[in-house]
Amino acid sequence: MTPGQAVDEISAAKQKYGEVGERDFLILGDPNKPLVSISKGPQPETLAASQRAGKLTAAQKATTEAQPGLVNVGDAQGGQVYVNFARIEGPEDVKKLIGKMADTFAPSIDKAKRGVQSNAETQKLADELGMTVGDVLARRNGQPFNAEEALAARKLWAASATKLLEVAERAAQPNAGQVDLYNFRKMMAVHYALQAEVIGARTETARALQAWSIPAGGGVEQARAIQLLMDGMGGPDVSIAMAKRLATLKAEGISSEAMNAVVRKGALATTMDAVKEAYVMGLLWSPKTHIVNTTSNLIVAGQQIYERKAAELIGQATDSGGVVPGEARAMAYGAISGLKDAFRLAGRALKTGETGASLGKIDLGHEPAISGEAFGIADTSLGKAIDYIGRATRIPGRLLGAEDELFKSIGYRMEVHAQALRQATGEGLEGKALKTRIAELTNNPPEHIRISAADAALYNTFTNQPGEWAQALMNLRSAGELNPTFIVLPFLRTPANLLRYGFERSPLAPLVGQWRADVAAGGARADLALARMATGSAILALFADYATSGFISGAGPRDQGQREALIRQGWQPYSIYSNGKWYSYNRESTIGTLAGVAATMAEVSQGRYLEPEEIDQWNEITAEVIAATARQVTDKSFFEGISRVVSVIEDPNRYTRDYVSQTIASFTPFGSALSFGAQAIDPTRREASDPWQQIRAKLPVLAESLPPKRDLWGREVKPQAVYGKAYDLLSPVQTTEVKDSPIDAEMTRLEMNVRRIPKKTTLGGVDMDLRENPEVYDELTRLAGNELKHPAWKMGAMDYLNAVVSGGHPMSQVYKILSDGKDGGKAAFIKNAIDEYRRLAKEAVLESHKDLKAQVEQKAADEQRRNLPTLQ
């Protein structure tokens, strides 16, 4: 990379993120000046009048330039006292500020009236806070202010409010930028921290102030960090709305109570935020989730190396002047040499929960939300209990953050080494000089390398900023306090980035705006974009070939009955076949997505030869491929909410009740952790029709009281435990073994769609809902499946049909002469046999349940009376 190319990289980053300088932050004060300062210059009133008249003297102008952003809080010790809010980075700074203010104003306190003044100032302070003196003292554990502290706190509170309203007005302007919104949110955190210090409630202020610290680095780096921070805090729209609210209240004559309400809402989480946090964290407790996350990050790190090698070859072939030979090797070295730092940062993230200013996989604007302070009961026994519950709730989020921090650090070091080699090579260096320069650049990377490496770290862990559509959905999800969209879309940033990641590595890459922009930019960006598409498309073709040969499965049949017949033979959707076993790849979200799309496309087209002129059939196949691809995406665990909603829309009578029950049960605290415990004790899947049953199905021991889920032949549905119970419990690669099931193989060959007995079925000619009688439904499925012995054949349904289709039954000769096809005679024979066994099973159930039989007979009589013609 030549110096000119480095400038181009900075220009591209500046176009993407913007640039900020020291003056952009001066509205809050000067971080290089002390917390409290005393100026002997002109009086503020005189200075303000001169400014309005445009007639500043040289002395007045010097005073104005010397105190940018500082707030005047009165006069003391012969001068004007200024507060510098830019220096506040934590609760200790607030405490120090109050102490310095108290010392500054101490000489103005009348010692003879000290107690009276203290009480009066405390009363004024309480009024400013919208509280009573009793409330203030109670929150301070009965520790009263002395006169200096009360005066200092009141003046600081008033100054902070003035500054907050000033930055709110600027942030509410139509032309406000990200840095204006940042200044507003930082000042709001400072204002809240000041209030929290006064009333002795500092539990969460340290995290809030730390989050809004002015980011380090160059101007473009700072702009990038601010943009990521704003997105991580709910997006700019949230901050704009709060700023406009304060600006409006100021115009209307804001009260202390109104300002406190807005500041509290911005600084702390709401009850709805706590609900969201509990819900989202409850989905992340399964060990499989964290194994999948770590594995996917590891695979992506490996992909970056071979894709960089492909980019090297493309760069050499096209003489693009972009990616240079050796970058892939440099990335591998960077990954290995950066392991120590990576584990250190991951350990810190695990211990503290802090992952820096970058975005994470969990799309929560407020974290932590479950805390005593958020509920206004900090420093109480109940508040401490809620703090403990909150910390426990956020454990999976902390684990996820630590996993990502590990690979962000690795990705950062990989890109730094590659970029250092590129720049040193572009400078024309060779041999020892080249190595020395690379060491200099890796030890002290310039701004453009730091930005590129930081972007790569986010890209590799799918925590980068999503596209416009995903951002619009995220804004929709965060709109309004009682918005339930988070139930359907608990995660958006990561799934959106995963989809883009997959598209960029397929022939459909030109549909991605970022890919087109990279190709248009030329140089290294174009080399990498083309390398991703080329290597990904090659993998796609390989998977398609294996799928055509039957070694990889895709979505499978759309008809539920056909899918269940395949599953009963040991088949799995989105799996790889090897040595008599199917290994699921669906939880792997990078290469797994490519494999799923390729396999599904192969399944749609397999066995169908079309001439080019058969346009209608080609259109049909295209539509099926698109639908199957969409289905493969919605089959991913992070789109489970959307998949359920789609099912309800397609068949509301069948799925609505289950959807409502599952949604209610999904709010069970620590839901996936409890489900893991229940599966560890008993892996059998259970029938659950109402919310309480869905909750019981998640709870260890209680789940066993529910009837088991059964297949068409009445057998319990449970993992096969091919490699043992522990493997099934922990491994995201679900494994099944191929089973010999002649009747299921025959039904698959005939493309029959025979489903399990529906829970809404007929008994004695009357429609009955057996969801209200789960034990009866369980008995019915067992009897109809294989337990009931036919009076003529003395065999259950499965055994009888297995014998018939295998040629081992007297009826086999009759069966052989029947026609094939899903509408042929063989399919009708099987269907009639299943219906006959179901009829006999229903009769047996009614005979064994006299109360149910009486209920059926009564319902039949009622229906008969309703159908009788009425006499006129």
N, C-alpha and C positions, 0 to 999 in steps of 0.2 A: 504494500500500500504506500503510495507516494504521499507527500504532504498535501498535495491537491486533493487526493482521494479522501484523506482524513478530514479535510475541510468539507468535502461533499457529504461525508457521513454525519458531521455535526449539523450541516444544513438540513439534511433529511430529518434528523432527530428534532431540530428546532421547528421544522414545519409540522411535525407530528405532535410535539408536546408544548411548543412555545419556549419562551425564555424569561427568566425573572432575574432581577438584580437586587442589591441591598435596599435601594430606594423603595422597592415594592412593599417592603415590610416595615418601613419607617412610620407608617400610620399607627403602629402599636408602640413605637418608641425606638430606642437605639440599643441594640444588644451589647454595644461596646461601652455604654455609660452605666453608672451605678444605679441601684434600685431607687434611691432617694437622693436628690440633689437640691442645693439651695443656690438660687441665682440672685445677684444684687442688681439686676437690670431693671428696666421700666416696669411699672405696675401693669398687670394683665389688662385692666380696663382701658388704660391709656394706649397700650399696644394694640388692642382690638379696634379701638376707635381710629387709630392711625391707619391700620390695615384696611378698614372699610373706606376711609377717605383716600387711600392710595398715596399717603404722604409719610411713609416710614423714614425716620432718620437713620443715619448710618448705625448708631448704637442700637436702635430698635430692630433694624434689619439683622444685625449680628446676633441679637438675642433670639430672634425667630429662627434663624438658621442653626443656632446652637442647641435649640430644644425641639427638634423635629419629633412629633408624635408624643411628646411627654405631656402629662396632664398636670395642670396647676391645681393644688389642693389647699392653697391659702398661704399666708405669710407667717414666718417664724424666724427668730434669731436674725432679724434685720434683713431678710430677703424673701424671695418667693420660693415655695417648696414645690418641687416637681416629682411626680412618680413615673417610673419607667416600667410599664407593663411588659415590654419586650424581654425583660430579664427574668420573668417568672417561668420556670420550667418544671416546678414541682411544689408540693405542699410546704416543704421546708423554706422555699423562697417566699411563700405567702406569709409564713410565720415570721421570717426574718424581716419582711417588709413592714408588718405591723409593729414589730419591735423597734425598727429604725424610726418609723413615724411617731411612735410613742415617745422615744427619746428626743426627737426633733421638737415636738410640741410641749414637752414637759415644762419648760420655763414659763409657758403661758398659763399654766394651771395655778389658780389661787390656792395656796396651801391652806389658808384659813377655811376655805369653803370646799376642800377636797372631796369629802364624802357627799356633799350636796351635788357638786358638779358631776361626780361619778354616776350617781343615781339618775341625774337629768340626762347625761349623755347616753346612758344605757337605755333610758326610755326612748330617746330620739332614735337610737340605733334599732331598737325593737320595732318602732313605727316604720322605719325605712325598710326593714326586712318583712313587714307585714305579719309580725308576730307580737305576742305579749312579752313583757319582761320575764314573767314566770316561765314561758316556753323557752326563751333564750337561756335562762339560767339552768333550766332542767336539762336542755341539750348539752350544756357545758358541765354537767354533773355537779351543779350547785356552786361552781367556781365563778364568783362575780368578777367583773372588769374593775380595774382601778381607773382612775379618772383619765390617765394618759391613754390607756388601751381603748377605752370606750370612745374617746375623741378620735383617735387614730383609725379605729375600725369604721366609724361613721363617715369620716372624710374619705377613706379609701373606698367604701361602698358607693358613695356618691360619685367619686371620680371614675370608678370602674363602670358604673351605669352610664355616665356621660360618654366614655370612650366606646362602650358597647353600642350605644345608639348611633354614634358617629360611623363606626365601621359597618353597622347594619344598613344605614342609609346608602353607603357606597355599594355594598353587596347587592342591594335591591335594585340598583340602576340597570336599565336594559343592556348597557355595554359592559357590565361587570364581568371580570374574568375569573379564572380559577383561583388566582392568588387573592383576589378580593374576597371570595367565598372562604378561602383558607383563613385569612385574617379574621373574618367574622367568627368562624367556628373556634379559632384559638382564643379570641377574646371572650367568647361565651364560656369556654372552659375555665378561663382565668376568673371570670365573674362568679361562676359557680364555686370554684375552689376558694375564693375569698369568703363567700357566704358559708361554705362548709367549715372553714377554719374558725370563723366567728362563732358558729354554733356547735363546734366540736364534733363534726361528722366528716372525717377525711378519708373514709374507707376506699372510695373509688376515684378520688381526685388525682392521685398519683398517676394512675393509668391514663386518665383523660388528658392531663397536662403533658405527659410524656408522648402520647399519640400525636399531639399538635405542636411538638417541638419543631422549630424551623429546620428543615432538612439540610444536610451538609452537601458539599459538592459544588460544581459549577452551575451557571445559570440555567442551562438546559436540564441538567440533572435535577436541580431543585424543582423546576417546572414539572418534570416527569414524576418526581416523588409526590408533589402536591396533587397532581391529577390522579395518581393511583390511590392516594389517601382519601380524596373526595369520593372516588368510586367505591372504595371500601366502606365508607360511612353512609352509604345509601344513595350515592350519586349527587350531582350538583343540584338537581331539582329539589331535594330535601332541604338543602341549605338555603336555596333561593326562597323557598316558601317561608322558612323561619325568619329570614332577614326581612322579607316583605311584611311579615306579621309585626315585627318589632318597629319597622319604619312607620307602619300605619298607626300603631299604638302611640308612637311618639307624636305623630301629627294630631292625634286625638287627645293628647295630654296623658301620657302613660302613668299608671299607678305602680307602686312598688309590688303589689300583689300580682298584677298582670305581667310585669317583667319577670318576676320570680317564676311564674307558671311557664312562660316561654323558655326561659333559660333552663329550668329543670327538665323540660321536655327534650331540649336539645342535648343537654349534658348527660342525662340518665335515660335508662330504658323505661318503657311503659309496661303495663301489665300484658299487653298484646305482644310486646317484644319478648317477654318471659315465656309466653305460650309458644311463640315461634321457636325460641331457643330450645325449650324442652322437647318440642316435636321433632325438630331437625336433628338434635343430638341423639334423641331416642332411636333414630334410624341408623346410627353409625356404630353401634356397640359390637356388632358381629366381628369376630376375628377375621372372617373371610374378607370383610371390607378393607381392612388394613393390609392384609396379605396382597389383595388385588391392587391396592394403591401403590404399595412398595414395588410389586412386580412390574406394574405398568411403567412406573418411573424408571426402573432399571432397564426395561426393554427400550424405552425412548432414548435413554442415554446411549445404548448400543446403536440404535438407529442413527443417531446424529453422527456417529463415527463413519459408518459405511456410506451414509448419504454424503458426507463431506468428501469421502474418497471419490464418489461418483461425480461430485461437483468439481473436484480437481481435474478429472478426465475431461469433463465438459469444458472447463476453462482452458485447458491445453488445446483441445480440438478447435475451439472457436476463437482462441487468442483474445479472450474478453478482458484480460488484465484484472480479473477478479480473484477467485479462489486460487491459491498457489499450491504447488506440490508440497506435500509434507504436513498440511493442516490436519488431516485425519490422524496422523501419528502424534502431532502436537496435542490434539484433543485427548487422545488416549493417555498421554503422559500427564496432562492436566488433571484428568479424572483420578488417576492413581496418586499423584503428588498432593492432591487436595483432599484426600480422604480424612486425614487427621483433623483439619479444620472443619470439614463437613460434619463429622461426628461430634465435634465440640459444639458447633452451632445447633445441631439437632438436640444434643443433651440440654443445652440452655433453653431451647424452646420447650422441651418436655418439662423442664423444672419450673420455668416461669410462665409459660404460656405465651411469651412474646416472640413474634416472628418478624419483627421489623415493620416497615411501612408498606410492604408489598401486599398484593391481594392474596387471598387464600381460597380454598375450595368451598368454604362454608359461606354462603351469601347472607350473612346477618349484619345489618347496619349497626346494631348495638350489641356489644359483647364485652363484659358479661351483662346479661339481662336479669338473671335470677340472683338477686342480692338483697340484703337487708336495706341498703341505702336506696335502691331503686323503688322499694316499697315504702320508703319513709320511716323505717323502723331500725335504722342502724344503731349499733351499740346497745341493743336490747337482747334479751335471751332469745326471743323469737327471731330477731334479725340475724343473730349469730347462727341459729339453726338453719335459716334460709341461705346464709352464706355457705354453710357446709353442704347443703343440698345442691346449691349452684355449682360449687367446685366439683362435686361428684358428677353432676349432670354433664359438665363440660370436659370430662376425661377423654371421651373419644375424639372431641375436637382438638384437644391438646395433642393427642397421639397423631392425628392426621396432620396437624401443623408441623410436628417434629419430623414426620416422614418426608413431608414436602421440603422442609428446611434442609434436610440432608441432601436431597437431589438438586435443590436450587443452588446450594453451594458448589456441588460437583459440576452442574451445568455452567455456573459462572466461571469457575476455574478452567473448564474445557474451552470456553469461548475466548477467555483472556489469552490463553496460550496460542490458540489458532490466530486470533487477531494480531498478537504480537509478532508471530512469524510472518504474517502477511505484510505488516507495516515494515518490519526490518528488511524483508526481501524487496519490497517496493522502494526502499531507500538505496538499493543497489549494493548492499553489504554481503559479504561472503566469509566463510571460514570462521575464524575466531571472533572477528568483528561482528559477524552476524549473531553468534551465540551471546556475546556480551550485550548487544543491543536488545536481544530477546529477553535476557535476564532483567535489563533495566525496565523494559516495558511491562513485564509480568509483575515485577516488584512494585512498580509505581505507574499503573496504567493511566494514560491520559483520558480526558473526559469522554471522547468518542468511543474508546474501547470499553470504559466502564458502563456506558449506556447500552452498547451492543450486548455486552455480557449479561447485564441485568435483565434486558429484554429476553435474551436466550434462556435465562434461568426460569423466567415466568412461562415462556412458551413450552419448555420441556416438561413442566409440571401442570400444564393446562390451567394456569391461574392468571394468564394474561387477560387484557381487556377483550371482551367479546365484540362481535360485530354489531351493526346498528339494530338488526332485528332482535338479537338477544338482549341488547341494552334496553330496547323498547319494552320487552317483556319484563325485564327486571324492574323498570320504572312502573309498569302496570302493577306488578306484584307488591311494590312498596307503597302504592297510592292508597291513602286512607288508613285509619287506625284499625278498622275491623275488616280489612280485606282478607278473604279466605283463600286467595289464589295460592298462597304458600303451601296449602295442602296438596294441590295438584302439581305444583312446580317447586318443590323444596330446594332443588338445585338447578341453577341455570348457567352460571358462568362456565363451570367445568364441562357439562354436556355439550354446550355450544362450541367450546374450543375443541373438544374431542371430535365433533362432527366436521369442523373445518379442517382439523388435522387429517382426518380420513379422506376428505374430498381432495385436499392438496396432494395426496398420494394416489390418485386415481386418474383415469382419462377425463374425469369431470373437473379437474383442477381449474381450467379456464373459467369456470362458473364462479370461482371464488375471487372477490374483488382484490384482496391482499395479494393473491398469487399474480393476478394481472399487473398490479402495481409493481411488484418485485421484478417481473420480466421486463416491464417497460423501463425500470430504473437502470437495467443493464448491470454489468460488472458482477461482483460477488453475489448480490441479491438474485440476479437472474440465474447464475450458475446453480445456486442452491434450490431455487424454485423448480428449475428443470430437472435437477437431480431427484428431488422429492417425487415429482410426477413420474419420472422414468423408473425409479426403483420400486415405487409403490405399485405402478401398473404392471411391472414384471411379476411382483408377488401376487397381484390380483389374477393374472393369467395362470400362474402356477396353481393357485387354489382352485380356479375354475376347472383346470384340467383334472385335478384330483377329485373334484366334486362330480364331474362327468363320469369318472371311473368308479364312483360310489364310496370313495374313501373320506369324503367330507360331506357333512349334511348342512343344509341351510335351514330356512324357516319350516320346511316340511309342508304337508297338505293343509289347506285352509279348513277343510271339514274336520270338526272335532272328533267324530267317530273314526275317521281314517288315521288321525294323529294318535289316538289312544290305541288303535290296533298295532301301530308301529312301536309305540312305547312299551306295550306288553311283550314285545319281542326283544326288548333291550335297547331299541333305538333311542337316540336323543336328538333334539334339534340343536343346531350350531355345535356340532361335535366332530371329532376326528376319529376314524376307525383304524384300529391297529390290533392285530392278533386276537380277534374275537371280542374286542372291547371298544366302547365308544367313550371318548374323553372330551368333555365339554370345553369349549373355548369362549363361550359367550361373555364371561366376566372379564376377559382381557379386552380392553377397550381401544387398543391401537391397531395391531395387526389383526386382532379378532374381528374388528369391524370390517376390514377388507375381506377377510375370509368369509364372513357371513354374507356380505353382498355378492361375492363371486359365487358362492355355493347356491344361494337363492336364485341367482340368474341362471345357473346351470340347471337347477331343478325345474324352472319354468320352461326352459327351451328343450330340455332333454326328451328325446323320443319324438320330436316334432320337426319334420323337414318341410320348409316353406320355400316356394318359388318366389322370386322377387316381385312378380306381378300380383301376388296374393297380399295386397296392401292391407285389407281389413284384418287379416290374421296377424300381420306384422304389428299393426296398431294395437291389437289385443295383447300380444306378447309384451310390447313396450309398456302398456298400462299395467300389466301384471308384474313386470320387473320393478316399476316404480313403486307399486303398492307393496310388493314384497320387501323392497329396500326400506320403505317407511316402516314396515312391520318389524324388520330386523332392528331398527333404531328404537322403536317403542318397546321392544322386548328387553332392552337394557334395563337394569335395576333402577337407574336414576330417572327413567321415564315411566316407571310403573304407575304413577298417578295419572298420567295422560292416557296410558293404555286402559286403565280402568274406566276412565270417563268415556273413551271411545266405545268400549264394550256396552256401557249403559246407553249411549246414543243409538248404537246398532240394535240392541235388543233390551229396551227398558224393562219389560215385564220379567225378563229372566235375571237381569244383573242389578237392578236398582237396589233391591233389599240387601244383597251381599255387599254392594259398594258402600251403602250407608253404614252397615255393620262394621266393615273393615276400616272405614274412615274413623269411626268413633273409637274403635279398639286401638288404632294407630297412635292415639294420644296417651296410651298407657305409659306412665313414667318408666324410663329405662327399658322401653319395649323390646328392642332387639336383644338386649342383654338377657332379659327374662326368657325370650324365645330360645336363645342359645342354651340356657340352662334346661329348659323343657326338652329340647332336642337331645341334649346330652343324656338325660335320664331315660327318655323314651322317644326314639326317632320316628315312630309311627305318625303319619299325618292324620289329623282329626277333622271330623265334620263339624262345622260351626255355621249357624244360620243367623243368629241374632247378635247384637253387640256384646252381651254378657258372655255368650259362648265364644265369640272371637277373643275376648279378653282371657277367658279361661284357657283357651288353646295356647296362649303365650306363657302361661304360668306353670312352673314346674309342679308336678304331682297333680294339680287340679286338671291339667290337660288330659290325664289318663282317664278321667271320669267321662270324657266325651266319646261317642262312638267313633271308630276308626273310619277313615276314608277308604272305600273299596273300589276295585276296578270292575269291569263288565262281568267278570266271572266270580265276583264276591270275595276276592283276595285282598288282604290289607295292603294299602299303598305305603311303602316305606323304602328308604335307600337300600340298595343291594348289599352294601358293605363289602364290596369287592376286595378292598384293601384294609378292611377293618372299620370299626365304628369311629375311631379317632380321625381317620382320614376323611370320612364323610363329614364329620363335624367341623373340621378345620380347613380342608382343602377347597378352594374355589373351583377346582377342576373336578366337576362331578363325573363319576365313572360308573358305567353300567356294563354288564356282560350280556352278550347275545344269548337269547333263550330259544329253545326249540318249542314252538307253539304252532302246530299245523293249522289249526282253525284260524288263528290270527294272521298267519302268512297267507292263507287262502282268501281271507277277507281283504287283505291288502292287495292281493293280485286282482281281485274282482272290483277294487275301488269302492267297497261298501262303506257306508257311513252309518254304522250302528253305534248308538250312544248308550251310556248307562241309563238306568231307569230314572226318569225325572222325579224330583221331589213333589212336584205337582202332578199327580197321576190319578187314574181311575181305580176305584175299589168298589166291586159290586155294581158297576155301572154308574157310580157317582164320583164326581170330581172331588178329590181330597188333597189337602196340602200337608204332606208328611214332614214338613219342616217343624210342625208343631208336635210331631211324634218321632223323634230321631231314632228311638229304639226300634220302632216298628219298621222304619225305613231301612235300618241296618239289617234286620231279620229278612226283609223282603229281598234285598240285594244278595244276601248270602244264599237264600233258598233258590232264587232264580238263576244265580250264577253257576252253582255246582252242587250245593248241599241237597237239594230236593231230588229224589230219584224218581224218574218217570215210571209210571205203573207198567208200561209195556217194555221198556228197555232196561229198567233197573239201573240207570246211569244218570248222573247229573248232566246239565247242559253242556259244560265244557268238555267233559269226558266223552259224551255222546258225539258231539260234532268233531272232536279230534279223531275219533275212531272212524267216522263216516268219511271225512276228507282224506284220511290216510289209507283208506281201502281195507280197514280192519273190522268192518261192521256189515251185517246183511244189507243195510240200506246203501252201502257204497256203490253197488252195481247200478242202482237207480240213479244215484247222484252223478255217476260218470257220464251218463248219456244226456244229461241236461246241458243247456247252452251256457257259455261263458258271458262275462260282461256284467256291469253293475245293474243292468236291467234284465239279465238273463235268468234262466231257470235255476242255476246253482245259487245265485244270490237270493232268489225267492225262497228256495229250500231252506237256506240258513236262517233267513229272516223269519220264516214261518215256525221253525223249530224254536228259535229264541222266544217268539211271541207265545208259543204253546207253554213253554216252561214258566214264563212270566205269569200267564193266566193261572197255572196250577199253583204257583207261589202265592199269588194274591188270595186264592181260595184258602190255602193253608194258613196264611196270616190271619184272615178273618176268623177261622175256626179256633185259632189259638188265642185270640184277643176278643173275648165275648163283648166287652164294653165297646170296642171299636166297631164290631159287627152291628151292635145295637145302634150305634151312632150313624153308621152307614145306612142301615135300614130306615131309620127315622128320617134321614136326609132324603132318601129316595122317595119315601112316602110324601114328604113335604113338597118335593118337586112334582110328584104326580098330581097332587091336589092343585098346585098352581097351574098345571097344564090342562086341568079339566075345563071344559067350556062352561061359562056361566049362563044361567037361565035368565032370560029377560022377562 
